[in-house]
């Protein structure tokens, strides 16, 4: 007894760009339906694929319900178009959902960017305040060294302190309004 080997019939899914709806795939070859036939259980197959299957089996390859050639009906172009339209609407819905998600994420990222900009500006201001405080600290240390030197000279009795310029500088530092920020 010689068995006929059937040829794979469907259109290769790699020929299509993007997602191919599951309802457009043959349950046997898993490619896009070619000359589609539909069983009463609504599973669809390529004509060549289901004919080859039914040579060796008497049931649907998907749900194992009884099946023979007489109950298969052509899946008309309008039904295929309906399935394609259904797949298109499903994809558009998915894309809309992803767009909304991306817009929401973009908004969150924009808010985070604004927060980071604010933090960076605050950090920059704190750094400037620290640099200013460091500068004033150095000036005060120089002033103190000068005062200590003057005091040593007056204690030695060798010279009286006649240079009061450091004190006037200290007075000007005291008068500067300062804003202190605690980090």
VOROLO-222548 format. One record per atom (N, C-alpha, C, O): atom name; x, y, z. Coordinates in steps of 0.02 Angstrom, whole numbers, padded with zeros to 5 digits. Layout:
VEXZA atomo      u      v      w
VEXZA    CA      X      Y      Z
...
***
This chain:
VEXZA atomo      u      v      w
VEXZA     N  00042 -00059  00000
VEXZA    CA  00000  00000  00000
VEXZA     C  00044  00062  00000
VEXZA     O  00089  00069  00042
VEXZA     N  00032  00104 -00045
VEXZA    CA  00072  00164 -00053
VEXZA     C  00034  00224 -00026
VEXZA     O -00023  00235 -00045
VEXZA     N  00066  00263  00020
VEXZA    CA  00033  00323  00047
VEXZA     C  00060  00384  00012
VEXZA     O  00119  00390 -00003
VEXZA     N  00015  00429  00000
VEXZA    CA  00033  00491 -00034
VEXZA     C  00058  00541  00018
VEXZA     O  00023  00554  00067
VEXZA     N  00115  00568  00007
VEXZA    CA  00142  00620  00051
VEXZA     C  00115  00687  00025
VEXZA     O  00125  00704 -00033
VEXZA     N  00081  00724  00069
VEXZA    CA  00053  00787  00047
VEXZA     C  00104  00843  00054
VEXZA     O  00146  00843  00099
VEXZA     N  00098  00890  00009
VEXZA    CA  00143  00948  00009
VEXZA     C  00117  01000  00058
VEXZA     O  00057  01010  00065
VEXZA     N  00163  01032  00091
VEXZA    CA  00145  01088  00135
VEXZA     C  00120  01144  00090
VEXZA     O  00149  01159  00038
VEXZA     N  00064  01176  00112
VEXZA    CA  00032  01222  00067
VEXZA     C  00034  01295  00088
VEXZA     O  00042  01338  00045
VEXZA     N  00026  01311  00151
VEXZA    CA  00016  01380  00174
VEXZA     C  00071  01429  00153
VEXZA     O  00125  01409  00132
VEXZA     N  00054  01493  00160
VEXZA    CA  00103  01546  00147
VEXZA     C  00148  01554  00207
VEXZA     O  00124  01560  00264
VEXZA     N  00213  01554  00196
VEXZA    CA  00261  01561  00251
VEXZA     C  00248  01627  00289
VEXZA     O  00242  01680  00259
VEXZA     N  00245  01623  00355
VEXZA    CA  00231  01682  00397
VEXZA     C  00286  01735  00391
VEXZA     O  00273  01794  00405
VEXZA     N  00345  01715  00373
VEXZA    CA  00400  01763  00366
VEXZA     C  00391  01810  00307
VEXZA     O  00425  01860  00301
VEXZA     N  00343  01793  00262
VEXZA    CA  00328  01837  00206
VEXZA     C  00289  01898  00227
VEXZA     O  00282  01946  00189
VEXZA     N  00262  01897  00288
VEXZA    CA  00220  01951  00313
VEXZA     C  00258  01994  00362
VEXZA     O  00300  01970  00400
VEXZA     N  00243  02058  00360
VEXZA    CA  00276  02106  00404
VEXZA     C  00235  02108  00469
VEXZA     O  00175  02120  00467
VEXZA     N  00268  02098  00525
VEXZA    CA  00234  02104  00590
VEXZA     C  00195  02042  00609
VEXZA     O  00207  01987  00584
VEXZA     N  00149  02054  00654
VEXZA    CA  00110  02001  00685
VEXZA     C  00059  01972  00637
VEXZA     O  00026  02010  00600
VEXZA     N  00052  01906  00636
VEXZA    CA  00000  01872  00596
VEXZA     C -00049  01843  00646
VEXZA     O -00030  01804  00689
VEXZA     N -00113  01861  00639
VEXZA    CA -00165  01837  00684
VEXZA     C -00169  01761  00683
VEXZA     O -00165  01729  00630
VEXZA     N -00176  01732  00742
VEXZA    CA -00180  01660  00750
VEXZA     C -00237  01630  00709
VEXZA     O -00231  01574  00684
VEXZA     N -00292  01667  00701
VEXZA    CA -00349  01642  00663
VEXZA     C -00335  01636  00588
VEXZA     O -00375  01605  00552
VEXZA     N -00280  01663  00565
VEXZA    CA -00263  01658  00494
VEXZA     C -00211  01603  00481
VEXZA     O -00188  01596  00424
VEXZA     N -00194  01565  00532
VEXZA    CA -00143  01513  00525
VEXZA     C -00176  01444  00519
VEXZA     O -00225  01430  00553
VEXZA     N -00149  01403  00476
VEXZA    CA -00172  01335  00468
VEXZA     C -00152  01296  00531
VEXZA     O -00096  01302  00555
VEXZA     N -00199  01257  00558
VEXZA    CA -00186  01218  00619
VEXZA     C -00136  01162  00607
VEXZA     O -00110  01133  00654
VEXZA     N -00124  01145  00545
VEXZA    CA -00080  01089  00529
VEXZA     C -00009  01114  00513
VEXZA     O  00039  01095  00546
VEXZA     N -00003  01156  00461
VEXZA    CA  00064  01178  00440
VEXZA     C  00087  01241  00478
VEXZA     O  00147  01257  00475
VEXZA     N  00043  01275  00513
VEXZA    CA  00057  01335  00553
VEXZA     C  00080  01394  00510
VEXZA     O  00109  01442  00536
VEXZA     N  00066  01391  00445
VEXZA    CA  00078  01448  00401
VEXZA     C  00012  01482  00387
VEXZA     O -00041  01458  00408
VEXZA     N  00014  01539  00351
VEXZA    CA -00046  01576  00335
VEXZA     C -00087  01536  00285
VEXZA     O -00061  01508  00237
VEXZA     N -00153  01532  00298
VEXZA    CA -00199  01491  00258
VEXZA     C -00194  01505  00183
VEXZA     O -00192  01562  00161
VEXZA     N -00194  01450  00145
VEXZA    CA -00196  01455  00073
VEXZA     C -00251  01409  00049
VEXZA     O -00252  01350  00067
VEXZA     N -00298  01435  00010
VEXZA    CA -00358  01398 -00011
VEXZA     C -00391  01367  00051
VEXZA     O -00396  01306  00056
VEXZA     N -00411  01408  00095
VEXZA    CA -00433  01387  00161
VEXZA     C -00499  01348  00160
VEXZA     O -00545  01364  00123
VEXZA     N -00502  01297  00203
VEXZA    CA -00564  01260  00217
VEXZA     C -00576  01265  00292
VEXZA     O -00530  01266  00332
VEXZA     N -00641  01267  00310
VEXZA    CA -00658  01274  00380
VEXZA     C -00701  01215  00401
VEXZA     O -00748  01196  00366
VEXZA     N -00686  01187  00460
VEXZA    CA -00724  01132  00488
VEXZA     C -00784  01161  00527
VEXZA     O -00784  01221  00542
VEXZA     N -00834  01120  00542
VEXZA    CA -00891  01145  00581
VEXZA     C -00870  01173  00650
VEXZA     O -00903  01216  00678
VEXZA     N -00814  01148  00676
VEXZA    CA -00789  01174  00740
VEXZA     C -00754  01241  00732
VEXZA     O -00728  01268  00780
VEXZA     N -00753  01267  00671
VEXZA    CA -00725  01332  00652
VEXZA     C -00649  01335  00648
VEXZA     O -00621  01389  00640
VEXZA     N -00616  01278  00652
VEXZA    CA -00544  01277  00640
VEXZA     C -00533  01279  00565
VEXZA     O -00571  01249  00527
VEXZA     N -00481  01314  00543
VEXZA    CA -00468  01324  00472
VEXZA     C -00402  01291  00453
VEXZA     O -00355  01289  00493
VEXZA     N -00400  01266  00392
VEXZA    CA -00341  01230  00367
VEXZA     C -00330  01247  00293
VEXZA     O -00377  01266  00258
VEXZA     N -00269  01239  00271
VEXZA    CA -00255  01242  00199
VEXZA     C -00288  01180  00169
VEXZA     O -00289  01127  00200
VEXZA     N -00313  01185  00108
VEXZA    CA -00347  01128  00076
VEXZA     C -00301  01068  00073
VEXZA     O -00320  01013  00093
VEXZA     N -00241  01077  00049
VEXZA    CA -00193  01022  00043
VEXZA     C -00177  00991  00111
VEXZA     O -00171  00930  00117
VEXZA     N -00169  01033  00163
VEXZA    CA -00151  01009  00230
VEXZA     C -00206  00965  00259
VEXZA     O -00192  00910  00285
VEXZA     N -00269  00987  00256
VEXZA    CA -00324  00949  00286
VEXZA     C -00338  00885  00246
VEXZA     O -00356  00834  00275
VEXZA     N -00330  00888  00180
VEXZA    CA -00339  00828  00139
VEXZA     C -00288  00775  00159
VEXZA     O -00305  00717  00168
VEXZA     N -00225  00795  00167
VEXZA    CA -00172  00749  00188
VEXZA     C -00186  00722  00258
VEXZA     O -00174  00663  00271
VEXZA     N -00210  00763  00302
VEXZA    CA -00226  00742  00371
VEXZA     C -00281  00690  00371
VEXZA     O -00277  00639  00405
VEXZA     N -00334  00703  00333
VEXZA    CA -00393  00659  00334
VEXZA     C -00380  00592  00300
VEXZA     O -00420  00546  00307
VEXZA     N -00326  00586  00262
VEXZA    CA -00307  00522  00234
VEXZA     C -00290  00473  00291
VEXZA     O -00303  00413  00286
VEXZA     N -00261  00499  00343
VEXZA    CA -00237  00456  00398
VEXZA     C -00279  00463  00462
VEXZA     O -00273  00421  00507
VEXZA     N -00321  00514  00467
VEXZA    CA -00360  00526  00528
VEXZA     C -00432  00541  00509
VEXZA     O -00447  00556  00451
VEXZA     N -00477  00536  00557
VEXZA    CA -00547  00553  00544
VEXZA     C -00572  00604  00595
VEXZA     O -00631  00604  00615
VEXZA     N -00526  00648  00616
VEXZA    CA -00545  00699  00665
VEXZA     C -00508  00764  00652
VEXZA     O -00461  00767  00613
VEXZA     N -00530  00816  00687
VEXZA    CA -00499  00882  00681
VEXZA     C -00432  00880  00717
VEXZA     O -00428  00856  00773
VEXZA     N -00380  00906  00685
VEXZA    CA -00314  00906  00718
VEXZA     C -00310  00950  00780
VEXZA     O -00265  00942  00821
VEXZA     N -00357  00996  00787
VEXZA    CA -00356  01042  00845
VEXZA     C -00394  01013  00905
VEXZA     O -00365  01006  00959
VEXZA     N -00457  00996  00895
VEXZA    CA -00498  00975  00953
VEXZA     C -00519  00902  00951
VEXZA     O -00556  00879  00995
VEXZA     N -00497  00865  00900
VEXZA    CA -00510  00794  00893
VEXZA     C -00584  00775  00883
VEXZA     O -00603  00718  00893
VEXZA     N -00625  00824  00863
VEXZA    CA -00695  00809  00847
VEXZA     C -00697  00772  00780
VEXZA     O -00653  00781  00737
VEXZA     N -00748  00729  00772
VEXZA    CA -00755  00691  00710
VEXZA     C -00757  00738  00651
VEXZA     O -00787  00792  00654
VEXZA     N -00724  00718  00596
VEXZA    CA -00718  00762  00538
VEXZA     C -00707  00721  00475
VEXZA     O -00667  00674  00475
VEXZA     N -00741  00740  00422
VEXZA    CA -00726  00711  00356
VEXZA     C -00733  00765  00303
VEXZA     O -00757  00820  00318
VEXZA     N -00711  00749  00243
VEXZA    CA -00709  00799  00189
VEXZA     C -00777  00829  00173
VEXZA     O -00781  00887  00151
VEXZA     N -00831  00792  00184
VEXZA    CA -00897  00816  00163
VEXZA     C -00922  00875  00205
VEXZA     O -00964  00913  00181
VEXZA     N -00897  00883  00265
VEXZA    CA -00921  00938  00308
VEXZA     C -00877  01000  00304
VEXZA     O -00894  01052  00333
VEXZA     N -00822  00996  00270
VEXZA    CA -00778  01054  00262
VEXZA     C -00808  01103  00213
VEXZA     O -00836  01082  00162
VEXZA     N -00804  01167  00227
VEXZA    CA -00829  01217  00181
VEXZA     C -00774  01268  00168
VEXZA     O -00732  01280  00211
VEXZA     N -00775  01298  00109
VEXZA    CA -00724  01348  00093
VEXZA     C -00730  01408  00140
VEXZA     O -00785  01431  00156
VEXZA     N -00674  01433  00160
VEXZA    CA -00673  01495  00200
VEXZA     C -00668  01551  00149
VEXZA     O -00614  01564  00121
VEXZA     N -00724  01584  00137
VEXZA    CA -00727  01632  00083
VEXZA     C -00686  01694  00099
VEXZA     O -00670  01709  00156
VEXZA     N -00670  01727  00045
VEXZA    CA -00629  01788  00049
VEXZA     C -00658  01838  00098
VEXZA     O -00620  01869  00135
VEXZA     N -00723  01846  00099
VEXZA    CA -00754  01894  00145
VEXZA     C -00741  01875  00218
VEXZA     O -00730  01917  00261
VEXZA     N -00742  01810  00231
VEXZA    CA -00727  01787  00299
VEXZA     C -00654  01798  00316
VEXZA     O -00636  01817  00372
VEXZA     N -00611  01787  00267
VEXZA    CA -00540  01800  00277
VEXZA     C -00528  01874  00290
VEXZA     O -00490  01893  00334
VEXZA     N -00562  01916  00250
VEXZA    CA -00556  01988  00259
VEXZA     C -00580  02008  00328
VEXZA     O -00549  02049  00361
VEXZA     N -00635  01977  00350
VEXZA    CA -00661  01991  00417
VEXZA     C -00609  01973  00469
VEXZA     O -00597  02011  00516
VEXZA     N -00577  01915  00461
VEXZA    CA -00525  01895  00509
VEXZA     C -00466  01943  00508
VEXZA     O -00438  01959  00560
VEXZA     N -00448  01965  00448
VEXZA    CA -00392  02013  00442
VEXZA     C -00412  02079  00476
VEXZA     O -00371  02109  00512
VEXZA     N -00474  02102  00464
VEXZA    CA -00497  02164  00496
VEXZA     C -00498  02156  00572
VEXZA     O -00480  02202  00608
VEXZA     N -00520  02099  00594
VEXZA    CA -00521  02085  00666
VEXZA     C -00450  02089  00695
VEXZA     O -00439  02118  00748
VEXZA     N -00403  02059  00659
VEXZA    CA -00333  02060  00681
VEXZA     C -00307  02132  00680
VEXZA     O -00269  02153  00724
VEXZA     N -00327  02170  00628
VEXZA    CA -00306  02240  00623
VEXZA     C -00331  02280  00683
VEXZA     O -00294  02319  00712
VEXZA     N -00394  02271  00700
VEXZA    CA -00423  02307  00757
VEXZA     C -00388  02287  00822
VEXZA     O -00376  02328  00866
VEXZA     N -00373  02223  00828
VEXZA    CA -00338  02199  00888
VEXZA     C -00269  02232  00893
VEXZA     O -00249  02254  00947
VEXZA     N -00234  02236  00837
VEXZA    CA -00167  02267  00836
VEXZA     C -00172  02341  00850
VEXZA     O -00130  02368  00887
VEXZA     N -00222  02375  00821
VEXZA    CA -00230  02447  00834
VEXZA     C -00245  02459  00908
VEXZA     O -00220  02506  00938
VEXZA     N -00285  02415  00937
VEXZA    CA -00301  02421  01008
VEXZA     C -00238  02413  01050
VEXZA     O -00226  02451  01097
VEXZA     N -00197  02363  01032
VEXZA    CA -00134  02353  01068
VEXZA     C -00088  02413  01061
VEXZA     O -00057  02436  01109
VEXZA     N -00084  02439  00999
VEXZA    CA -00041  02497  00987
VEXZA     C -00065  02558  01026
VEXZA     O -00025  02594  01054
VEXZA     N -00131  02569  01027
VEXZA    CA -00158  02625  01065
VEXZA     C -00142  02618  01139
VEXZA     O -00123  02666  01172
VEXZA     N -00148  02558  01164
VEXZA    CA -00132  02545  01234
VEXZA     C -00058  02559  01248
VEXZA     O -00040  02590  01298
VEXZA     N -00015  02536  01202
VEXZA    CA  00057  02548  01210
VEXZA     C  00073  02623  01204
VEXZA     O  00116  02648  01240
VEXZA     N  00038  02658  01158
VEXZA    CA  00049  02730  01152
VEXZA     C  00031  02766  01217
VEXZA     O  00068  02809  01241
VEXZA     N -00028  02748  01244
VEXZA    CA -00049  02780  01307
VEXZA     C  00002  02766  01362
VEXZA     O  00019  02810  01402
VEXZA     N  00026  02704  01364
VEXZA    CA  00076  02685  01414
VEXZA     C  00140  02726  01404
VEXZA     O  00169  02750  01453
VEXZA     N  00161  02734  01342
VEXZA    CA  00222  02772  01327
VEXZA     C  00214  02846  01345
VEXZA     O  00260  02877  01371
VEXZA     N  00154  02874  01330
VEXZA    CA  00142  02945  01347
VEXZA     C  00144  02953  01423
VEXZA     O  00172  03001  01448
VEXZA     N  00114  02906  01458
VEXZA    CA  00114  02908  01531
VEXZA     C  00186  02904  01558
VEXZA     O  00205  02942  01602
VEXZA     N  00225  02857  01531
VEXZA    CA  00295  02850  01552
VEXZA     C  00334  02913  01535
VEXZA     O  00376  02935  01575
VEXZA     N  00322  02942  01476
VEXZA    CA  00357  03003  01456
VEXZA     C  00342  03060  01505
VEXZA     O  00386  03098  01523
VEXZA     N  00279  03064  01525
VEXZA    CA  00259  03116  01573
VEXZA     C  00294  03106  01640
VEXZA     O  00318  03154  01670
VEXZA     N  00297  03044  01663
VEXZA    CA  00332  03029  01725
VEXZA     C  00406  03047  01720
VEXZA     O  00435  03075  01766
VEXZA     N  00436  03029  01664
VEXZA    CA  00507  03045  01654
VEXZA     C  00519  03120  01651
VEXZA     O  00568  03145  01678
VEXZA     N  00473  03158  01619
VEXZA    CA  00479  03230  01617
VEXZA     C  00477  03259  01687
VEXZA     O  00516  03304  01704
VEXZA     N  00431  03233  01729
VEXZA    CA  00427  03256  01798
VEXZA     C  00491  03241  01836
VEXZA     O  00516  03283  01874
VEXZA     N  00518  03181  01825
VEXZA    CA  00581  03164  01859
VEXZA     C  00638  03208  01835
VEXZA     O  00681  03228  01875
VEXZA     N  00639  03224  01771
VEXZA    CA  00691  03269  01744
VEXZA     C  00686  03337  01777
VEXZA     O  00737  03366  01796
VEXZA     N  00625  03364  01783
VEXZA    CA  00616  03429  01815
VEXZA     C  00638  03427  01887
VEXZA     O  00670  03475  01911
VEXZA     N  00622  03373  01923
VEXZA    CA  00644  03366  01993
VEXZA     C  00720  03365  01996
VEXZA     O  00750  03396  02040
VEXZA     N  00752  03328  01950
VEXZA    CA  00825  03326  01949
VEXZA     C  00856  03394  01934
VEXZA     O  00907  03412  01963
VEXZA     N  00825  03431  01888
VEXZA    CA  00850  03498  01873
VEXZA     C  00846  03542  01934
VEXZA     O  00893  03580  01949
VEXZA     N  00790  03538  01971
VEXZA    CA  00782  03577  02032
VEXZA     C  00835  03557  02083
VEXZA     O  00866  03600  02115
VEXZA     N  00845  03492  02091
VEXZA    CA  00896  03468  02139
VEXZA     C  00966  03491  02119
VEXZA     O  01006  03510  02161
VEXZA     N  00980  03489  02054
VEXZA    CA  01045  03511  02031
VEXZA     C  01055  03586  02043
VEXZA     O  01109  03607  02062
VEXZA     N  01003  03625  02032
VEXZA    CA  01008  03698  02044
VEXZA     C  01019  03711  02118
VEXZA     O  01060  03753  02136
VEXZA     N  00983  03675  02160
VEXZA    CA  00992  03682  02233
VEXZA     C  01062  03662  02253
VEXZA     O  01095  03695  02293
VEXZA     N  01086  03607  02225
VEXZA    CA  01154  03583  02240
VEXZA     C  01206  03635  02218
VEXZA     O  01254  03647  02254
VEXZA     N  01196  03664  02159
VEXZA    CA  01241  03716  02134
VEXZA     C  01242  03775  02182
VEXZA     O  01295  03802  02197
VEXZA     N  01184  03795  02204
VEXZA    CA  01179  03852  02251
VEXZA     C  01214  03835  02316
VEXZA     O  01250  03877  02344
VEXZA     N  01205  03775  02341
VEXZA    CA  01238  03754  02404
VEXZA     C  01314  03754  02395
VEXZA     O  01351  03775  02439
VEXZA     N  01336  03730  02336
VEXZA    CA  01408  03729  02323
VEXZA     C  01436  03800  02322
VEXZA     O  01491  03812  02349
VEXZA     N  01400  03847  02291
VEXZA    CA  01422  03917  02290
VEXZA     C  01424  03946  02360
VEXZA     O  01471  03982  02378
VEXZA     N  01373  03930  02400
VEXZA    CA  01372  03954  02469
VEXZA     C  01431  03926  02508
VEXZA     O  01463  03961  02548
VEXZA     N  01446  03862  02497
VEXZA    CA  01504  03831  02531
VEXZA     C  01569  03864  02509
VEXZA     O  01613  03876  02551
VEXZA     N  01576  03877  02444
VEXZA    CA  01636  03910  02420
VEXZA     C  01643  03980  02450
VEXZA     O  01698  04000  02468
VEXZA     N  01587  04016  02455
VEXZA    CA  01588  04082  02485
VEXZA     C  01607  04078  02558
VEXZA     O  01646  04118  02583
VEXZA     N  01578  04029  02594
VEXZA    CA  01595  04020  02665
VEXZA     C  01668  04001  02673
VEXZA     O  01701  04024  02720
VEXZA     N  01694  03960  02628
VEXZA    CA  01765  03941  02631
VEXZA     C  01809  04002  02619
VEXZA     O  01860  04010  02653
VEXZA     N  01790  04044  02572
VEXZA    CA  01828  04105  02559
VEXZA     C  01828  04151  02620
VEXZA     O  01880  04178  02640
VEXZA     N  01769  04160  02650
VEXZA    CA  01764  04202  02710
VEXZA     C  01804  04171  02767
VEXZA     O  01835  04208  02807
VEXZA     N  01805  04105  02772
VEXZA    CA  01844  04070  02824
VEXZA     C  01919  04086  02815
VEXZA     O  01954  04100  02863
VEXZA     N  01942  04082  02752
VEXZA    CA  02013  04096  02739
VEXZA     C  02029  04169  02757
VEXZA     O  02081  04183  02786
VEXZA     N  01984  04215  02739
VEXZA    CA  01995  04286  02755
VEXZA     C  01997  04296  02830
VEXZA     O  02039  04334  02855
VEXZA     N  01952  04262  02866
VEXZA    CA  01952  04268  02939
VEXZA     C  02017  04239  02969
VEXZA     O  02044  04267  03016
VEXZA     N  02040  04183  02942
VEXZA    CA  02102  04153  02967
VEXZA     C  02161  04200  02956
VEXZA     O  02204  04208  03000
VEXZA     N  02164  04232  02897
VEXZA    CA  02217  04280  02883
VEXZA     C  02212  04339  02930
VEXZA     O  02262  04364  02955
VEXZA     N  02151  04361  02942
VEXZA    CA  02140  04417  02987
VEXZA     C  02162  04398  03058
VEXZA     O  02194  04438  03092
VEXZA     N  02145  04337  03079
VEXZA    CA  02165  04315  03146
VEXZA     C  02241  04310  03152
VEXZA     O  02270  04328  03203
VEXZA     N  02273  04285  03099
VEXZA    CA  02346  04281  03100
VEXZA     C  02377  04350  03107
VEXZA     O  02425  04361  03144
VEXZA     N  02348  04397  03069
VEXZA    CA  02373  04466  03074
VEXZA     C  02362  04494  03143
VEXZA     O  02406  04528  03170
VEXZA     N  02304  04482  03173
VEXZA    CA  02290  04506  03241
VEXZA     C  02337  04473  03292
VEXZA     O  02362  04506  03337
VEXZA     N  02349  04408  03284
VEXZA    CA  02394  04374  03330
VEXZA     C  02465  04403  03324
VEXZA     O  02500  04412  03374
VEXZA     N  02485  04417  03263
VEXZA    CA  02550  04446  03253
VEXZA     C  02554  04515  03286
VEXZA     O  02603  04530  03320
VEXZA     N  02501  04557  03277
VEXZA    CA  02499  04623  03309
VEXZA     C  02500  04617  03384
VEXZA     O  02533  04655  03419
VEXZA     N  02462  04567  03410
VEXZA    CA  02460  04558  03483
VEXZA     C  02528  04537  03510
VEXZA     O  02548  04560  03563
VEXZA     N  02563  04495  03475
VEXZA    CA  02628  04473  03497
VEXZA     C  02677  04532  03498
VEXZA     O  02718  04539  03543
VEXZA     N  02671  04573  03447
VEXZA    CA  02714  04631  03443
VEXZA     C  02701  04679  03501
VEXZA     O  02748  04706  03530
VEXZA     N  02637  04689  03520
VEXZA    CA  02623  04734  03575
VEXZA     C  02642  04704  03641
VEXZA     O  02661  04741  03687
VEXZA     N  02638  04638  03649
VEXZA    CA  02658  04607  03711
VEXZA     C  02734  04611  03722
VEXZA     O  02758  04620  03777
VEXZA     N  02768  04606  03668
VEXZA    CA  02841  04611  03673
VEXZA     C  02863  04681  03692
VEXZA     O  02918  04692  03717
VEXZA     N  02819  04728  03680
VEXZA    CA  02835  04797  03698
VEXZA     C  02879  04831  03649
VEXZA     O  02894  04891  03654
VEXZA     N  02901  04793  03601
VEXZA    CA  02946  04824  03553
VEXZA     C  02910  04874  03509
VEXZA     O  02939  04924  03488
VEXZA     N  02847  04861  03494
VEXZA    CA  02811  04905  03449
VEXZA     C  02739  04907  03471
VEXZA     O  02712  04856  03493
VEXZA     N  02708  04962  03466
VEXZA    CA  02636  04968  03479
VEXZA     C  02600  04955  03414
VEXZA     O  02625  04974  03361
VEXZA     N  02542  04922  03417
VEXZA    CA  02504  04907  03357
VEXZA     C  02473  04970  03331
VEXZA     O  02428  05000  03362
VEXZA     N  02496  04991  03275
VEXZA    CA  02469  05052  03245
VEXZA     C  02426  05036  03185
VEXZA     O  02391  05079  03159
VEXZA     N  02429  04975  03163
VEXZA    CA  02391  04956  03104
VEXZA     C  02325  04926  03125
VEXZA     O  02322  04868  03146
VEXZA     N  02271  04964  03120
VEXZA    CA  02205  04940  03139
VEXZA     C  02165  04919  03077
VEXZA     O  02104  04908  03083
VEXZA     N  02195  04914  03022
VEXZA    CA  02161  04896  02960
VEXZA     C  02128  04828  02964
VEXZA     O  02071  04821  02940
VEXZA     N  02159  04777  02995
VEXZA    CA  02125  04712  03000
VEXZA     C  02060  04717  03039
VEXZA     O  02012  04681  03023
VEXZA     N  02056  04761  03089
VEXZA    CA  01994  04767  03127
VEXZA     C  01939  04797  03085
VEXZA     O  01881  04777  03091
VEXZA     N  01955  04844  03042
VEXZA    CA  01903  04874  02999
VEXZA     C  01878  04822  02950
VEXZA     O  01819  04822  02932
VEXZA     N  01921  04777  02928
VEXZA    CA  01900  04723  02882
VEXZA     C  01854  04676  02919
VEXZA     O  01804  04653  02891
VEXZA     N  01869  04659  02982
VEXZA    CA  01827  04616  03023
VEXZA     C  01759  04647  03032
VEXZA     O  01708  04613  03029
VEXZA     N  01756  04713  03044
VEXZA    CA  01693  04748  03051
VEXZA     C  01651  04744  02988
VEXZA     O  01591  04736  02991
VEXZA     N  01684  04749  02930
VEXZA    CA  01646  04746  02867
VEXZA     C  01619  04676  02856
VEXZA     O  01565  04668  02828
VEXZA     N  01656  04625  02878
VEXZA    CA  01631  04556  02872
VEXZA     C  01571  04545  02917
VEXZA     O  01524  04509  02898
VEXZA     N  01571  04575  02975
VEXZA    CA  01515  04567  03022
VEXZA     C  01452  04599  02993
VEXZA     O  01397  04574  03006
VEXZA     N  01459  04652  02956
VEXZA    CA  01401  04688  02930
VEXZA     C  01369  04654  02869
VEXZA     O  01313  04671  02852
VEXZA     N  01405  04608  02837
VEXZA    CA  01377  04575  02777
VEXZA     C  01317  04532  02797
VEXZA     O  01322  04491  02843
VEXZA     N  01262  04540  02762
VEXZA    CA  01205  04496  02778
VEXZA     C  01220  04426  02750
VEXZA     O  01244  04419  02694
VEXZA     N  01207  04376  02791
VEXZA    CA  01221  04307  02771
VEXZA     C  01158  04265  02777
VEXZA     O  01117  04274  02822
VEXZA     N  01152  04220  02731
VEXZA    CA  01097  04173  02734
VEXZA     C  01129  04105  02740
VEXZA     O  01167  04085  02696
VEXZA     N  01114  04068  02793
VEXZA    CA  01145  04004  02804
VEXZA     C  01094  03949  02788
VEXZA     O  01038  03951  02813
VEXZA     N  01115  03902  02749
VEXZA    CA  01072  03846  02732
VEXZA     C  01103  03783  02760
VEXZA     O  01162  03770  02748
VEXZA     N  01065  03746  02798
VEXZA    CA  01090  03684  02827
VEXZA     C  01073  03627  02780
VEXZA     O  01016  03620  02758
VEXZA     N  01123  03588  02765
VEXZA    CA  01113  03531  02718
VEXZA     C  01105  03468  02759
VEXZA     O  01096  03414  02730
***
